Amino acid sequence: MKTRLLLIPLALTALIAARAEEKPAEAAPKPASTEVYDPKALEVLRGKTGQIITVEGTIVRVGESKSGTHRYLNFTKLYRESVSLVFPIEKNPEEFKYDKLKAWVGKKVRATGTLSEYGSDLQMIVEKWDQVTEVK
């Protein structure tokens, strides 16, 4: 019995290997519970750092870091008085434009993500728009 050897071009082999390593598109993070928190309830929220949570409130301010690498939306005029929604520009430079973020000021939003601390301030990193939705 003869054995036939099937030769696959090297480029096709590389393509097959690359597709096998592709990951499916990631969805917005899912919170550990269905509870929605007030972004100004800092004492309650400090116990939630490292967890995926949902906050809901009205955006009152937009800003940008001094280095120009992050933009943010705040639920209070003084960012230290609430959770900040932080948008790393490098993650999505076309979507996280200042004017687009400014359009959220005055709107009530619901945001889901991992709560973290930056220094002593609470923040939620937003990498995709589906983490933030307007509440009507």
N, C-alpha and C positions, 0 to 999 in steps of 0.2 A: 504494500500500500504506500503510495506516494504522499508525502506531506507537502502541502502548499504553504509557502511563506507569504504572508500578507504584509506588504510594505506600506506604511503610512508616512506621507511626507512629514518632515520635521516641523514645518510651520503648523500643520494641522494638529500634530501632537501637542505643541505648545498651546494652541487655542483650546483644545479639550482640557488640558491641565488648568489653564487660567479660569475657564468656566466652572470647573469643579470647585475652585476656591472662592468663587463669588458668593457673597452673602446676600440674602434677600433684603429688600429695603426695610429699614427699621421704622416702626410706627412710633407715635408719641408714647412717652413713658406712662405706665399704668400705676396709679396711686395704690398704696398698701390698703387704704380704706376709702370709703365713699364720702368721708367727711370733708367739707369745704371750710377752710379757715379764713379768718379775717387777717389780711396781711399786716395789720397794725397790732395784732395780739402777740407781741414779741416774747413775752414770758412763756406763753403756751408753745410758741413755735421754736424757741431755743431747745426744747426737749425733742424736737423732731429733726434736727440736723442729721444729714446722711440718709434721710428717708425721702421717698417720692410722695409728694403731697400736692394738694390743689388749694389755691388761694383765689379769692374773688374780691374785687374792689374796683374803685374808679381811679383811673390814671390821672394824675395831676401835673406830672412833670416828665420831660424827656431830657436826656443829657448824653454827654460823651466823656470818656476818660481823657485825662491830660495827654496820655500817650497816643490816643486816637485808635486804640485797638478794640475798645468795647464801647457799646452804646447801651443806654439803660432807660427803663421806664420806672417811675416811682409812684407809689400810692399816696405819698405825702410830700409836702414841699421840702421838708428836711429828710433826706434819704435815710438817716439813722433811725427814724421813727417808724419804719415799716420795711417789709421785704422789698428788695429791688429786683426787677426782672432784668437780667444782664444778657446782652446779645453780643457774642464774640464775632466781630466783623469778619475775621478770616474764615469762619465756618460757612458764611453765606453773604459775601460782600454785595451781591446784587439785590438781595432781599432786605438786608438790614440797613438800608439807607436812612439817613436822618429824617428826611421828609416823610418817608413811609411810617417811621416810628412816631413822628410828631402827630400824625393823623389819629393816633390812639388817645391823645390827651382829651380828657373829658368823657371818655367812654368807660362803661363798666365792663370789665374783662374777667375771665376765668383762666388761670394759668396752672399747668401741671408740670412738675419737674422735681429734680432732686434739690432739697434745701441744703445750703451750705453756709459757712461763715467766711467772710473776708475781713480779717482783723476781728473786730467785735460786731461787725454788721452782717445782717442776714441777707442772702441773695439766692436767686434761682437762675441758673444758666439756661437760656433758651437757645437751642441750636436749630430748631425747625418751627415754622409758623404754626403748625398744627398743635403746638403746645399752648397757644394763646388763642382764645376765642372771645368774641364779643357776646355779652349777656344782654338780652333785650328785655 
